[in-house]
Amino acid sequence: MNPRFHSEVLARVKKTIRQMAPSKPRRHSADYLVLMNIPPLMGRRDAAYDRAEQLLSDNLFAHRDQERKEIYLKAVSMLEIAIRDTDAIVTALYHDDKGFKETKFLRYLAVLKNTVQAANDLVEHELSLFKEEDMLSEFIGNDITGQLRKTDEIFGESEMSIAQCVSELQSISRSQITRYREYSKKSFSRHNLERYNKAFNEFSKIYTENTVVKPPEYDDSADYG
């Protein structure tokens, strides 16, 4: 892998993490309606996160480049929903201990989303190179072809590395997220637990139906790069 490119990717990730450094809690008045709707908000948030995890747990590199791009984008859209709902929960609970835990979860979701987005950007660039190869060869000459393929290889390796990072992030966080969910649900009244479960089940169905990914077409002659 090109050392310069690798350092640029790392710099981008570090910049994202620095931007999420602890800041003073926002002194907004808690929105009463948001406060009342925290159980279904958490249900929708958890359904979106689970769907993103399911999408990213697929055998990504059994899919063609365009199919992987579709998976990444759908996972990002699910994580954006989870981030939006978590941010609303943090606003409502900003001076509560649970709000502090939600803030930590919000930062994790942002890191995960940006990492998945980085993988999508790389595969998008690979697709762009493939589309432009003929035109660039006509303009610059055939010598450009070898350089483009070398660049494509670097980006492909980088995408694989980032996809592995995503898998590891999910793996090491899974048990903690599960424990936190159980802790949150135990704090709900019976009525609020029912509201959480109803939202979780309904949105799980909606998100699964709306983010179905076509199974990979296994073809020995195809390039799944």
C-alpha positions as CSV (number, residue, x, y, z in Angstrom):
1,M,0.0,0.0,0.0
2,N,1.2,3.5,-0.8
3,P,2.6,4.9,2.5
4,R,1.5,8.4,1.6
5,F,-2.1,7.4,0.9
6,H,-2.2,5.3,4.0
7,S,-1.1,8.3,6.1
8,E,-3.8,10.5,4.5
9,V,-6.5,7.9,5.4
10,L,-5.2,7.8,9.0
11,A,-5.1,11.6,9.2
12,R,-8.7,11.7,8.1
13,V,-9.8,9.3,10.8
14,K,-7.8,11.1,13.4
15,K,-9.3,14.4,12.4
16,T,-12.8,12.9,12.8
17,I,-12.0,11.6,16.3
18,R,-10.5,15.0,17.3
19,Q,-13.7,16.7,16.2
20,M,-15.7,14.4,18.6
21,A,-13.6,15.4,21.6
22,P,-15.7,16.0,24.8
23,S,-17.4,19.4,24.8
24,K,-19.5,21.3,27.3
25,P,-23.0,19.9,27.5
26,R,-25.6,21.8,25.5
27,R,-27.8,23.9,27.8
28,H,-31.0,23.5,25.8
29,S,-34.3,23.0,27.7
30,A,-35.3,19.3,27.3
31,D,-38.1,19.0,24.8
32,Y,-40.9,17.5,26.7
33,L,-42.2,15.5,23.7
34,V,-38.8,14.1,23.0
35,L,-38.4,13.2,26.7
36,M,-41.8,11.4,26.6
37,N,-40.8,9.6,23.4
38,I,-37.4,8.3,24.4
39,P,-38.5,4.6,24.5
40,P,-39.8,4.5,20.9
41,L,-36.8,6.7,19.8
42,M,-34.5,4.2,21.3
43,G,-36.4,1.4,19.6
44,R,-36.1,3.0,16.2
45,R,-32.4,3.8,16.9
46,D,-31.6,0.3,17.9
47,A,-33.5,-1.1,14.9
48,A,-31.5,1.1,12.5
49,Y,-28.2,0.2,14.2
50,D,-28.9,-3.5,14.0
51,R,-29.8,-3.2,10.3
52,A,-26.5,-1.4,9.6
53,E,-24.6,-4.2,11.5
54,Q,-26.4,-6.8,9.5
55,L,-25.5,-5.1,6.2
56,L,-21.9,-4.8,7.1
57,S,-21.6,-8.3,8.5
58,D,-22.3,-9.7,5.0
59,N,-19.5,-11.2,3.0
60,L,-18.8,-7.9,1.4
61,F,-16.1,-8.9,-1.0
62,A,-18.3,-11.7,-2.5
63,H,-20.1,-8.7,-4.1
64,R,-19.1,-6.7,-7.1
65,D,-17.9,-3.2,-6.6
66,Q,-21.2,-1.6,-7.4
67,E,-23.0,-3.9,-5.0
68,R,-20.6,-3.1,-2.2
69,K,-21.1,0.6,-2.8
70,E,-24.9,0.0,-2.4
71,I,-24.3,-1.9,0.8
72,Y,-22.1,0.8,2.2
73,L,-24.6,3.6,1.3
74,K,-27.5,1.7,2.9
75,A,-25.5,1.1,6.0
76,V,-24.5,4.8,6.2
77,S,-28.2,5.8,5.8
78,M,-29.1,3.5,8.8
79,L,-26.3,4.9,10.9
80,E,-27.4,8.4,10.1
81,I,-30.9,7.5,11.4
82,A,-29.3,6.1,14.6
83,I,-27.2,9.2,15.0
84,R,-30.1,11.6,14.6
85,D,-32.2,9.7,17.1
86,T,-29.4,9.4,19.6
87,D,-28.7,13.1,19.3
88,A,-32.3,13.8,20.2
89,I,-32.1,11.5,23.2
90,V,-28.8,13.3,24.3
91,T,-30.6,16.7,24.1
92,A,-33.4,15.5,26.3
93,L,-31.1,13.9,28.8
94,Y,-28.2,16.2,28.8
95,H,-27.9,16.6,32.6
96,D,-28.8,13.0,33.3
97,D,-26.3,10.1,33.8
98,K,-27.9,8.2,31.0
99,G,-27.4,11.2,28.8
100,F,-23.7,11.0,29.3
101,K,-23.8,7.3,28.3
102,E,-25.8,8.2,25.2
103,T,-23.2,10.9,24.3
104,K,-20.5,8.2,24.3
105,F,-22.7,6.0,22.1
106,L,-23.3,9.0,19.8
107,R,-19.5,9.4,19.3
108,Y,-19.1,5.7,18.6
109,L,-21.9,5.9,15.9
110,A,-20.2,8.9,14.3
111,V,-16.8,7.1,14.1
112,L,-18.5,4.0,12.7
113,K,-20.5,6.0,10.1
114,N,-17.4,8.0,8.9
115,T,-15.4,4.8,8.6
116,V,-18.0,3.1,6.5
117,Q,-18.3,6.3,4.4
118,A,-14.5,6.1,3.8
119,A,-14.9,2.6,2.5
120,N,-17.7,3.8,0.2
121,D,-15.5,6.7,-1.1
122,L,-12.8,4.2,-2.0
123,V,-15.0,1.8,-3.9
124,E,-16.6,4.8,-5.7
125,H,-13.2,6.0,-6.8
126,E,-12.4,2.5,-8.1
127,L,-15.6,2.5,-10.1
128,S,-14.7,6.0,-11.4
129,L,-11.3,4.8,-12.6
130,F,-12.8,1.9,-14.5
131,K,-15.2,4.2,-16.3
132,E,-12.6,6.8,-17.2
133,E,-9.8,4.4,-18.3
134,D,-10.6,4.4,-22.0
135,M,-11.0,8.1,-22.3
136,L,-7.8,8.8,-20.3
137,S,-5.9,6.4,-22.4
138,E,-7.0,8.2,-25.6
139,F,-6.0,11.6,-24.1
140,I,-2.7,10.7,-22.4
141,G,-1.7,7.4,-24.0
142,N,-1.6,3.8,-23.2
143,D,1.0,4.3,-20.5
144,I,-1.7,5.7,-18.2
145,T,-3.4,2.3,-18.1
146,G,-0.7,0.6,-16.0
147,Q,-0.7,3.6,-13.6
148,L,-4.5,3.5,-13.3
149,R,-4.4,-0.2,-12.5
150,K,-1.7,0.3,-9.9
151,T,-3.9,3.1,-8.3
152,D,-6.9,0.8,-8.4
153,E,-5.0,-1.9,-6.6
154,I,-3.9,0.6,-3.9
155,F,-7.5,1.7,-3.4
156,G,-8.8,-1.8,-3.4
157,E,-6.3,-2.8,-0.6
158,S,-7.3,0.3,1.4
159,E,-11.0,-0.5,1.1
160,M,-10.3,-4.0,2.4
161,S,-8.4,-2.6,5.3
162,I,-11.1,-0.2,6.2
163,A,-13.8,-2.9,5.9
164,Q,-11.8,-5.0,8.3
165,C,-11.6,-2.0,10.7
166,V,-15.4,-1.7,10.5
167,S,-15.8,-5.4,11.4
168,E,-13.4,-5.0,14.3
169,L,-15.2,-1.9,15.6
170,Q,-18.5,-3.8,15.6
171,S,-17.0,-6.9,17.2
172,I,-15.3,-5.1,20.1
173,S,-18.4,-2.9,20.8
174,R,-21.1,-5.6,20.5
175,S,-21.1,-6.8,24.1
176,Q,-21.0,-3.3,25.6
177,I,-23.9,-2.1,23.4
178,T,-25.9,-5.2,24.3
179,R,-25.3,-4.6,28.0
180,Y,-26.3,-0.9,27.7
181,R,-29.5,-1.8,25.9
182,E,-30.5,-4.2,28.6
183,Y,-29.7,-1.6,31.2
184,S,-31.9,0.9,29.4
185,K,-34.8,-1.4,29.0
186,K,-34.7,-2.4,32.7
187,S,-35.2,1.3,33.6
188,F,-38.4,1.5,31.5
189,S,-41.8,1.0,33.0
190,R,-43.9,-1.8,31.7
191,H,-45.8,0.6,29.4
192,N,-42.6,2.2,28.1
193,L,-41.0,-1.2,27.5
194,E,-44.0,-2.1,25.3
195,R,-43.5,1.1,23.4
196,Y,-39.8,0.4,22.9
197,N,-40.5,-3.2,21.7
198,K,-43.3,-2.1,19.3
199,A,-41.0,0.6,17.7
200,F,-38.1,-1.8,17.5
201,N,-40.1,-4.5,15.9
202,E,-41.9,-2.3,13.4
203,F,-38.8,-0.4,12.3
204,S,-36.7,-3.5,12.1
205,K,-39.2,-4.8,9.5
206,I,-39.3,-1.5,7.6
207,Y,-35.6,-1.1,7.5
208,T,-35.0,-4.7,6.4
209,E,-37.6,-4.4,3.6
210,N,-36.2,-1.1,2.4
211,T,-32.5,-2.1,2.4
212,V,-32.6,-5.5,0.8
213,V,-29.3,-6.2,-1.1
214,K,-29.3,-8.4,-4.1
215,P,-27.4,-11.6,-3.5
216,P,-24.0,-11.7,-5.1
217,E,-23.8,-13.4,-8.5
218,Y,-21.1,-16.1,-8.3
219,D,-19.2,-16.1,-11.5
220,D,-15.8,-17.7,-11.8
221,S,-14.9,-15.3,-14.6
222,A,-16.0,-12.2,-12.8
223,D,-13.7,-9.7,-11.0
224,Y,-15.0,-9.2,-7.5
225,G,-12.1,-6.8,-6.7
